[in-house]
Amino acid sequence: MPYDPILVQPMREELTRLGVQELRTAEEVDTALGKPTGSTMVVVNSVCGCAAANARPAVALAMQNDICPEQVVTVFAGQDLEATEQARTYFVGVNPSSPSIALQKDGELVFMLERHQIEGRAAEQIAQDLSQAFDQFCGDEQVETEPTLENGNAPMIAFTDAAADRIRSFIAEDEGAELSVRVAIPNPSPVSPEYEMSLIEETEKKLDDETFHTDGFDVVVDPESAKILFGTTVAWVENLEGSGFQFDNPNIKPIGSQPLAGPLVERVQRVLDERINPGVATHGGTVSLVDVRDNVVYLQMGGGCQGCGMASVTLTQGIRQALFEAIPEIVDIQDVTDHSAGTDPYFSSDE
């Protein structure tokens, strides 16, 4: 049975916002992949949190390469069943897996990253493999993306109409000044990423800044932020909590935003179920697995553990010890609980 379309839509949009063309039918696949000339990258997308969660950002990073395929397309395994099956007929000699990324040159498969070559690797590592393949097989062909930075090698940041209107209004308030918009991400933490956006004068630009023009104003990005902001959409939102700019960044997956899957997830869950939760349940508490990323385990406490004054002791002396002993490859364990929201702690923080 295909996956729920609502579940997979955000995963589709991570690629389509980059200009990647979706293929939903076998006919569309044949039209795109049956071309006798040119280069095409095919991304077999999937819901897999332990592999596809890094594959999609890797595609975004690789598309910053100086040399790119002429055409970039995608099918979604587990959703577009017919299209995925047809696409795999072009991957001669390769066992089906998802996610996977293929590169065609003049109708022939010349490069392939299978799931086992993606899983457990950082997006930057996967992107490096793709970029090297582009350099080897794609010649001078380029993927057109708008808008890009002036050197064609930096991230594209899109602004919604409301966001662009708001920025132009801020610039207009300072008549006579030549102002640009600086966008930065000083803290890209997946737990709580921090973005900064400010108006700067020409004298505040730095030599290594990247600049592009869009929506009637210049956008300035420092080199480190540029690596992480490719494909980001900036929106202006207004609600009961207030108003402000909101960043939708496909390169940073908030903790818990992807389905939990994979051997390490299963092992962590087993320790929680068999060793940790039976103990904290005696205090009315629970410990839930939120995410596992780059061998870092993210946990959330509930019930009597949420807001408990002894929560840090429970994490340090109980949970961390049990998980590290059972699963040595874990590199860190982080508590992402909002303890200020606890309503029934076993020990109040002032005890």
C-alpha positions as CSV (number, residue, x, y, z in Angstrom):
1,M,0.0,0.0,0.0
2,P,1.4,3.4,-0.9
3,Y,2.4,5.8,1.9
4,D,0.1,8.5,3.0
5,P,0.5,11.5,0.6
6,I,0.3,13.9,3.5
7,L,3.3,12.2,5.1
8,V,5.5,12.3,2.1
9,Q,4.6,15.8,0.8
10,P,7.3,17.6,2.8
11,M,9.9,15.1,1.6
12,R,8.8,15.7,-2.0
13,E,9.0,19.5,-1.5
14,E,12.6,19.2,-0.3
15,L,13.6,18.3,-3.9
16,T,10.9,20.1,-5.9
17,R,11.8,23.5,-4.4
18,L,15.3,23.0,-5.8
19,G,13.8,22.7,-9.3
20,V,13.9,18.9,-9.4
21,Q,11.2,17.5,-11.7
22,E,8.9,14.8,-10.2
23,L,8.0,11.8,-12.4
24,R,4.7,10.3,-11.3
25,T,4.0,7.8,-14.1
26,A,5.8,5.3,-16.2
27,E,5.3,7.4,-19.3
28,E,6.9,10.5,-17.6
29,V,9.8,8.3,-16.7
30,D,10.3,7.1,-20.2
31,T,10.1,10.6,-21.6
32,A,12.8,11.8,-19.2
33,L,15.1,8.9,-19.1
34,G,14.7,7.7,-22.7
35,K,16.7,10.6,-24.1
36,P,19.7,9.4,-26.2
37,T,21.8,12.4,-25.3
38,G,22.5,14.5,-22.3
39,S,23.0,13.8,-18.6
40,T,20.3,13.1,-16.0
41,M,20.4,12.6,-12.3
42,V,17.6,10.4,-10.9
43,V,16.8,10.6,-7.2
44,V,14.8,7.7,-5.8
45,N,13.2,9.4,-2.8
46,S,11.9,7.6,0.2
47,V,10.6,8.1,3.7
48,C,13.6,6.4,5.3
49,G,14.8,8.6,8.1
50,C,18.2,7.0,8.4
51,A,19.2,7.4,4.7
52,A,16.8,9.7,2.8
53,A,17.0,12.3,5.5
54,N,20.6,12.9,4.4
55,A,20.2,12.1,0.8
56,R,17.9,15.0,0.0
57,P,20.1,17.7,1.6
58,A,23.1,16.0,-0.2
59,V,21.3,16.6,-3.5
60,A,20.8,20.3,-2.6
61,L,24.5,20.6,-1.8
62,A,25.7,18.8,-4.9
63,M,23.6,21.1,-7.1
64,Q,25.9,23.9,-6.0
65,N,28.7,22.3,-7.9
66,D,30.1,24.2,-10.9
67,I,29.2,21.3,-13.2
68,C,25.8,19.7,-12.9
69,P,23.6,17.3,-14.8
70,E,21.4,18.8,-17.6
71,Q,18.3,17.3,-16.0
72,V,17.5,16.3,-12.4
73,V,14.4,14.2,-11.8
74,T,12.9,12.2,-8.9
75,V,10.5,9.3,-8.2
76,F,9.1,8.5,-4.8
77,A,9.5,4.8,-3.7
78,G,6.5,3.5,-1.8
79,Q,4.3,6.2,-3.3
80,D,4.7,6.5,-7.0
81,L,4.9,2.7,-7.5
82,E,4.6,2.5,-11.2
83,A,7.1,5.4,-11.9
84,T,9.6,3.9,-9.4
85,E,9.4,0.5,-11.0
86,Q,9.9,1.9,-14.4
87,A,12.8,4.1,-13.4
88,R,14.6,1.0,-12.0
89,T,14.5,-0.6,-15.4
90,Y,17.0,2.0,-16.5
91,F,19.4,1.0,-13.6
92,V,20.7,-2.1,-15.3
93,G,22.6,-4.5,-13.0
94,V,21.7,-2.6,-9.8
95,N,19.5,-4.2,-7.1
96,P,16.5,-2.0,-6.2
97,S,17.0,0.1,-3.1
98,S,15.6,3.4,-1.7
99,P,16.8,6.0,-1.4
100,S,19.3,5.8,-4.2
101,I,20.7,8.3,-6.7
102,A,21.6,7.4,-10.3
103,L,23.4,9.4,-13.0
104,Q,22.8,8.8,-16.7
105,K,24.9,10.0,-19.6
106,D,23.6,9.7,-23.2
107,G,21.1,7.1,-22.1
108,E,23.5,4.9,-20.2
109,L,23.9,4.4,-16.4
110,V,27.3,5.7,-15.5
111,F,27.1,6.2,-11.7
112,M,25.0,4.9,-8.8
113,L,24.7,5.5,-5.1
114,E,22.7,2.7,-3.5
115,R,21.1,2.9,-0.1
116,H,24.0,1.1,1.6
117,Q,26.3,3.8,0.2
118,I,24.0,6.6,1.6
119,E,22.9,5.3,5.0
120,G,25.0,6.4,8.0
121,R,26.9,9.1,6.0
122,A,26.6,12.8,6.3
123,A,25.0,14.9,3.6
124,E,28.3,16.6,2.9
125,Q,30.0,13.2,2.2
126,I,27.2,12.1,-0.1
127,A,27.3,15.4,-1.9
128,Q,31.0,15.1,-2.5
129,D,30.5,11.7,-4.2
130,L,27.8,13.3,-6.4
131,S,29.9,16.3,-7.2
132,Q,32.8,14.2,-8.3
133,A,30.5,12.2,-10.6
134,F,29.2,15.4,-12.1
135,D,32.7,16.6,-12.8
136,Q,33.5,13.3,-14.5
137,F,30.4,12.7,-16.6
138,C,28.5,15.9,-17.0
139,G,30.8,18.2,-18.9
140,D,29.7,21.8,-19.2
141,E,26.0,21.1,-18.8
142,Q,24.3,23.1,-16.1
143,V,21.1,22.9,-14.1
144,E,19.3,26.2,-14.2
145,T,18.1,27.5,-10.8
146,E,16.8,31.0,-10.1
147,P,17.7,33.0,-8.3
148,T,21.3,32.0,-7.5
149,L,24.2,33.9,-6.2
150,E,26.3,35.8,-8.8
151,N,28.9,33.1,-9.1
152,G,26.3,30.4,-9.8
153,N,27.8,28.3,-7.0
154,A,26.0,29.5,-3.9
155,P,22.6,28.8,-2.4
156,M,19.3,30.1,-3.7
157,I,17.0,31.6,-1.0
158,A,13.4,32.2,-2.0
159,F,11.2,34.8,-0.3
160,T,7.4,34.6,-0.3
161,D,5.5,37.6,-1.6
162,A,4.6,38.7,2.0
163,A,8.2,38.4,3.1
164,A,9.5,40.3,0.1
165,D,6.9,43.1,0.6
166,R,7.9,43.4,4.3
167,I,11.6,43.6,3.4
168,R,11.0,46.3,0.8
169,S,9.0,48.3,3.3
170,F,11.8,48.1,5.8
171,I,14.3,49.3,3.2
172,A,12.0,52.1,2.1
173,E,11.9,53.5,5.7
174,D,15.5,54.5,5.3
175,E,15.4,56.8,2.3
176,G,18.6,57.4,0.4
177,A,20.5,54.5,2.0
178,E,21.7,51.7,-0.2
179,L,20.7,48.8,2.0
180,S,21.0,45.0,1.5
181,V,19.6,42.1,3.4
182,R,22.1,40.0,5.3
183,V,20.9,36.4,6.0
184,A,22.9,34.2,8.4
185,I,22.5,31.0,10.4
186,P,24.9,31.3,13.4
187,N,23.6,28.2,15.0
188,P,22.4,25.4,12.7
189,S,21.5,23.0,15.6
190,P,18.7,20.7,14.6
191,V,17.2,21.1,18.1
192,S,16.8,24.9,17.8
193,P,18.4,26.5,14.8
194,E,19.0,30.2,15.0
195,Y,18.6,32.5,12.0
196,E,19.5,36.2,11.6
197,M,18.3,38.7,9.1
198,S,19.3,42.3,9.1
199,L,19.7,45.3,6.8
200,I,23.2,46.4,6.2
201,E,24.9,49.2,4.3
202,E,27.4,48.7,1.4
203,T,30.4,49.3,3.8
204,E,29.3,46.3,6.0
205,K,29.7,43.8,3.2
206,K,32.8,41.5,3.5
207,L,35.1,40.4,0.7
208,D,34.1,36.7,1.0
209,D,30.3,37.4,1.2
210,E,28.1,36.0,-1.6
211,T,25.5,38.3,-3.0
212,F,22.5,37.9,-5.3
213,H,19.6,40.1,-6.3
214,T,16.0,39.0,-6.0
215,D,12.5,40.6,-5.5
216,G,14.0,44.1,-5.8
217,F,16.8,43.9,-3.2
218,D,20.2,42.4,-2.7
219,V,20.7,39.5,-0.4
220,V,24.1,39.0,1.3
221,V,25.2,35.6,2.7
222,D,28.5,34.7,4.5
223,P,30.3,31.6,3.2
224,E,29.5,29.3,6.1
225,S,25.8,30.2,6.1
226,A,25.7,29.8,2.3
227,K,26.5,26.1,2.7
228,I,23.4,25.5,4.8
229,L,20.9,27.9,3.3
230,F,20.6,26.5,-0.2
231,G,16.9,25.9,-1.0
232,T,15.6,27.9,2.0
233,T,12.3,29.7,1.8
234,V,11.7,32.8,4.0
235,A,8.1,33.7,4.8
236,W,6.4,36.4,6.8
237,V,3.9,35.0,9.2
238,E,1.3,36.7,11.4
239,N,-0.6,34.8,14.1
240,L,-1.9,35.1,17.7
241,E,1.7,34.7,19.0
242,G,3.0,37.6,17.0
243,S,4.6,38.2,13.6
244,G,8.0,37.7,12.1
245,F,10.1,35.9,9.4
246,Q,9.9,32.1,9.3
247,F,12.6,30.0,7.7
248,D,11.9,26.7,5.9
249,N,15.3,25.1,5.4
250,P,15.5,21.7,3.8
251,N,19.0,21.2,4.9
252,I,18.1,21.3,8.6
253,K,15.7,18.6,9.8
254,P,14.2,19.5,13.1
255,I,14.5,16.8,15.7
256,G,11.6,14.4,15.4
257,S,10.5,15.5,11.9
258,Q,11.5,12.3,10.1
259,P,10.1,8.8,10.6
260,L,12.1,6.7,13.0
261,A,13.7,3.7,11.2
262,G,16.9,1.6,11.1
263,P,18.8,-0.9,13.2
264,L,20.1,1.7,15.7
265,V,16.7,3.1,16.3
266,E,15.4,-0.4,17.0
267,R,18.2,-1.1,19.5
268,V,17.7,2.2,21.4
269,Q,13.9,1.6,21.5
270,R,14.5,-1.9,22.9
271,V,16.7,-0.5,25.8
272,L,14.0,2.1,26.5
273,D,11.2,-0.5,26.6
274,E,13.0,-3.2,28.5
275,R,15.4,-1.4,30.9
276,I,14.5,2.3,31.3
277,N,10.8,2.9,31.1
278,P,9.9,0.1,33.6
279,G,12.0,2.0,36.1
280,V,10.8,5.5,35.5
281,A,7.2,4.3,35.4
282,T,7.4,3.7,39.1
283,H,7.6,7.5,39.4
284,G,4.9,8.1,36.9
285,G,7.4,9.0,34.2
286,T,8.1,8.0,30.6
287,V,11.0,8.4,28.3
288,S,10.4,8.5,24.5
289,L,12.8,8.3,21.6
290,V,12.5,11.4,19.4
291,D,15.3,11.0,17.0
292,V,18.6,9.3,16.2
293,R,21.0,11.3,14.1
294,D,24.7,10.8,13.4
295,N,24.7,8.3,16.4
296,V,23.3,11.0,18.7
297,V,20.2,9.9,20.5
298,Y,17.5,12.5,21.3
299,L,15.1,11.7,24.1
300,Q,12.0,13.3,25.5
301,M,10.7,12.9,29.1
302,G,7.0,12.8,30.0
303,G,4.8,12.4,33.0
304,G,6.6,12.6,36.3
305,C,9.9,13.1,34.6
306,Q,8.9,16.3,32.7
307,G,9.9,19.2,34.9
308,C,11.2,16.9,37.6
309,G,14.0,18.5,39.6
310,M,15.9,15.3,39.4
311,A,15.5,14.8,35.7
312,S,19.2,15.6,35.0
313,V,20.3,13.0,37.5
314,T,18.0,10.4,35.9
315,L,19.4,11.2,32.5
316,T,23.1,11.2,33.7
317,Q,23.1,8.3,36.1
318,G,20.4,6.1,34.7
319,I,19.4,6.6,31.1
320,R,22.8,7.5,29.7
321,Q,24.6,4.7,31.5
322,A,22.1,2.1,30.3
323,L,22.2,3.2,26.7
324,F,26.0,3.6,26.5
325,E,26.5,0.2,28.0
326,A,24.0,-1.5,25.7
327,I,25.0,0.4,22.5
328,P,28.6,1.6,22.5
329,E,28.5,3.3,19.1
330,I,26.2,6.0,20.6
331,V,28.3,9.2,20.8
332,D,25.9,11.4,22.8
333,I,22.4,11.5,24.4
334,Q,20.5,14.7,24.5
335,D,17.3,15.6,26.4
336,V,15.0,17.7,24.3
337,T,12.2,17.9,26.8
338,D,10.6,21.3,27.6
339,H,10.8,20.8,31.4
340,S,9.2,24.2,32.0
341,A,5.9,22.7,30.6
342,G,5.8,19.9,33.2
343,T,2.6,19.8,35.2
344,D,3.1,16.9,37.5
345,P,6.8,16.4,38.3
346,Y,7.8,13.6,40.7
347,F,10.2,16.1,42.4
348,S,9.5,19.8,41.9
349,S,12.5,21.9,41.0
350,D,12.3,23.8,44.3
351,E,12.5,20.7,46.5
